[in-house]
Amino acid sequence: MALKVRRNKATIPHDIVPTPAMTECPLTRCMDLLSGMWAAHVIWHLSKDARRFGELRRDIPAISARVLSQRLRELEAKRVVSRTVLPTTPPSVEYALTELGVRLVPAVAALASVGVELGHDPAKPRARRGNTVRRA
């Protein structure tokens, strides 16, 4: 006997008016801004004030210079981060959050608070059927 398919009760928030131009889910568009390894870290470390590249490298020691540069370029293209060339010798660049980037900070903070609650014991994946290993 087949189970009846239930209607999903999750709806679009009342303050979001869907338009014909909205071809993609708003959640998907927002998550696209946070996609990429280290993007949330970069947003977090820029949340209080502008930082130069070397400062971000010290803030996030596990990231390589290449990946940080790539992530900053992607976030700049997505209008999350702004890049300002400072008139110094040699020229220096400072990165800061745009208005859109500032609006993402509470979402990143919420993710971080869940991470704190999880501690160092991440959720374990469920065992798949048929792939169990029996030990003698």
Secondary structure, DSSP 4 states (H G I P E B T S, - for coil): -PPPPPPP-----TT----TT--S-HHHHHHHHH-STTHHHHHHHTSSS-EEHHHHHHHSTTS-HHHHHHHHHHHHHTTSEEEEEE--SS-EEEEEE-HHHHHHHHHHHHHHHHHHHHTT-PPPPPPPTT------
